[in-house]
Amino acid sequence: MRQTFIKYALTAAMLAAAACGDPAENGAASGAGRTAQASAVDTTANASGGFRPGSIILFVGTSLTAGYGLEPEESYPNLIQQKLDSAGLDFDVVNAGISGETTSSLLRRIDWLLRQPFEIIVIETGANDGLRGVPVATMERNIQQIIEGVRAMRPRAQIVLAQMEAPPNLGASYTSEFRRVFPDLARRNDVMLLPFMLEGVAGVRSMNQGDGIHPNRAGARIVAENVWRGLRPVLQ
């Protein structure tokens, strides 16, 4: 199976995340003052507006993207690579997921990630904000800044945002507001919204590891199917 990992960019991103740490959320959006370099060279598409051979799909996100508890080839981005190869679609997947990441920590490292070329970026974030009960307004502000950063540095890149859901124990009001953020952001920024990737996995014991949170091998395959259904139209 073909794998493309741009190691220098991912290593730098991880170092940046480690250096910044992940302080407790207090309702103020992290990453204030972060500026994207609008003058960056954009090489995301060919002259006809289509994708070039070997175009890169960059997956950023939490442990769900990183494949916590799984072998590297079992993470859902790597399963997407297998589907791309089987479909004869000439794309290379880069998995830049980091376990424990919040929208604030993704905002802090996004500039590092944007230094590498890509044609499509899939943003999976917010799950850990929900687990920590981060104010919805903070999460929304962070994701908006992430999208703006991508648009500034890679204006021709396709942005795909994954719908996430909050755990029900935080109350109906929080859960409802959390769910609303993602379609609102997608509509406001004219980006593709993927359906909830854990549909058919969340809360199903046989689809998760012992912690009841992270998909096991079978669950990861369902996640990949969920993402593939939403992502494939973008590729074509």
C-alpha positions in Angstrom: 0.0 0.0 0.0 1.4 3.4 -1.0 2.0 5.7 2.0 3.3 9.3 1.8 4.4 10.9 5.1 6.1 14.2 4.9 8.2 13.7 8.0 9.8 17.1 8.4 6.5 18.9 8.6 4.8 16.4 10.9 7.9 16.3 13.2 7.9 20.1 13.4 4.2 20.2 14.1 4.5 17.7 17.0 7.4 19.6 18.5 5.4 22.8 18.2 2.5 21.2 20.0 4.7 19.7 22.7 6.4 23.1 23.2 3.0 24.9 23.5 1.6 22.3 25.9 -2.1 21.9 26.3 -3.3 24.1 29.2 -6.7 23.8 30.7 -9.4 25.6 28.8 -10.8 28.7 30.6 -13.2 30.0 28.0 -10.7 32.2 26.2 -9.7 31.2 22.7 -6.1 30.1 22.5 -3.9 31.1 19.7 -4.9 34.8 19.8 -2.6 36.8 17.7 -1.7 33.9 15.4 -1.3 35.2 11.9 -1.2 33.2 8.6 1.3 34.3 5.9 -1.0 35.3 3.1 2.0 35.6 0.8 2.7 31.8 0.9 2.9 30.1 -2.5 -0.2 28.1 -3.2 0.5 25.0 -5.3 -2.7 23.0 -4.6 -4.2 22.7 -8.0 -3.3 22.6 -11.6 -4.2 25.2 -14.2 -7.5 23.5 -15.1 -8.6 23.5 -11.5 -8.5 19.7 -11.0 -6.2 17.7 -8.8 -2.7 16.8 -9.9 -1.4 13.2 -9.9 -0.3 12.3 -6.4 -2.3 15.0 -4.8 -2.1 15.1 -1.0 -5.0 14.7 1.4 -3.9 16.0 4.8 -5.9 14.6 7.8 -5.6 16.6 11.0 -7.3 15.7 14.2 -7.3 13.9 17.5 -6.7 10.3 18.6 -9.5 9.3 16.3 -7.4 10.3 13.3 -4.1 9.3 14.9 -5.4 5.8 15.4 -5.0 5.5 19.1 -4.5 1.9 20.2 -4.3 0.6 16.7 -1.5 -0.4 14.4 -0.6 2.5 12.0 -2.1 0.7 9.0 -5.4 0.3 10.9 -6.1 4.0 11.4 -9.0 5.4 9.4 -6.8 7.7 7.2 -4.7 4.7 6.2 -7.8 2.7 5.4 -8.9 5.7 3.2 -5.5 5.3 1.4 -6.4 1.7 0.7 -9.8 2.8 -0.7 -8.1 5.4 -2.9 -5.7 2.9 -4.3 -8.5 0.4 -4.9 -10.6 3.0 -6.7 -7.6 4.0 -8.9 -7.6 7.6 -7.4 -4.1 9.0 -7.4 -4.0 10.6 -4.0 -1.6 10.3 -1.1 -2.7 10.4 2.5 -0.8 12.2 5.2 -2.0 11.4 8.8 -1.3 14.4 11.1 -3.5 13.3 14.0 -2.3 13.7 17.5 -3.9 12.1 20.6 -5.4 14.5 23.1 -5.6 17.4 20.7 -8.2 20.1 21.3 -9.3 22.9 19.0 -6.9 25.2 20.9 -3.8 23.0 20.4 -4.7 22.4 16.7 -4.9 26.2 16.3 -1.4 26.5 17.8 0.1 24.0 15.4 -1.8 24.7 12.3 0.8 27.1 10.8 3.4 24.3 11.0 1.1 21.9 9.1 0.3 24.5 6.4 4.0 24.6 5.5 3.6 21.4 3.5 1.7 21.1 0.2 -1.7 19.6 0.1 -4.8 19.8 -2.0 -7.4 18.7 0.5 -7.4 19.0 4.3 -9.8 17.0 6.5 -10.3 18.7 9.8 -11.4 16.4 12.7 -11.4 18.3 15.9 -13.6 19.1 18.9 -14.0 15.7 20.4 -11.7 16.5 23.3 -13.2 19.9 23.7 -16.5 18.1 24.3 -15.0 15.6 26.8 -13.6 18.5 28.7 -16.7 20.6 28.6 -14.9 23.5 26.8 -17.3 26.4 26.2 -18.9 25.9 22.7 -18.2 29.5 21.8 -14.5 28.9 22.4 -14.4 25.8 20.3 -16.3 27.6 17.5 -13.9 30.5 17.6 -10.9 28.2 17.4 -12.2 26.3 14.4 -13.1 29.5 12.6 -9.5 30.7 13.0 -8.2 27.3 11.8 -10.3 27.6 8.6 -9.2 31.2 8.1 -5.6 30.1 8.5 -6.0 27.4 5.9 -7.7 29.8 3.5 -5.0 32.4 3.9 -2.0 30.1 3.2 -3.7 27.6 0.9 -6.5 29.5 -0.8 -7.1 26.9 -3.4 -7.2 23.9 -1.1 -10.4 22.0 -0.4 -11.4 22.1 3.2 -13.5 19.3 4.7 -14.8 19.6 8.2 -15.9 16.5 10.2 -19.1 16.7 12.3 -18.5 15.9 15.9 -20.8 15.2 18.8 -20.5 16.0 22.5 -21.1 13.3 25.2 -24.7 13.4 26.5 -23.6 13.7 30.2 -22.9 17.4 29.7 -26.6 18.2 29.3 -29.0 18.7 26.4 -28.3 22.4 26.0 -24.5 21.8 25.6 -25.0 18.9 23.4 -27.3 20.7 21.1 -25.1 23.8 20.9 -22.1 21.7 20.2 -23.8 19.8 17.4 -24.9 23.1 15.8 -21.4 24.5 15.5 -20.2 22.3 12.7 -23.0 22.8 10.1 -23.0 26.5 11.0 -19.2 26.8 10.3 -19.5 24.7 7.1 -22.3 27.0 5.8 -20.6 30.2 6.9 -17.3 29.3 5.3 -18.6 27.3 2.3 -16.7 24.1 3.2 -17.7 20.5 2.9 -19.2 18.9 6.0 -18.7 15.2 6.7 -21.3 13.4 8.7 -20.5 12.2 12.2 -17.7 9.7 11.6 -18.5 7.6 14.7 -22.0 6.8 13.5 -22.5 3.1 14.2 -19.5 3.1 16.4 -20.0 5.5 19.3 -21.6 3.7 22.3 -21.3 0.2 20.6 -19.2 -1.9 22.9 -18.1 -4.4 20.2 -16.8 -1.5 18.0 -14.6 0.1 20.6 -11.5 -0.6 22.7 -11.7 -1.3 26.4 -11.9 2.4 27.2 -15.3 2.5 25.4 -14.1 5.7 23.5 -11.6 4.7 20.8 -12.6 2.5 17.9 -11.1 -0.9 17.7 -10.1 -2.5 14.3 -13.7 -3.2 13.4 -14.8 0.2 14.5 -12.1 1.9 12.5 -13.3 0.2 9.4 -16.8 1.7 9.9 -15.3 5.1 10.6 -13.4 4.8 7.3 -16.6 3.9 5.5 -18.4 6.9 7.0 -15.6 9.3 6.0 -15.2 7.7 2.5 -18.9 8.3 1.7 -18.6 12.0 2.4 -15.1 12.4 1.0 -15.3 10.6 -2.3 -17.5 13.3 -4.0 -14.9 15.9 -3.2 -12.2 13.8 -5.0 -14.2 13.4 -8.1 
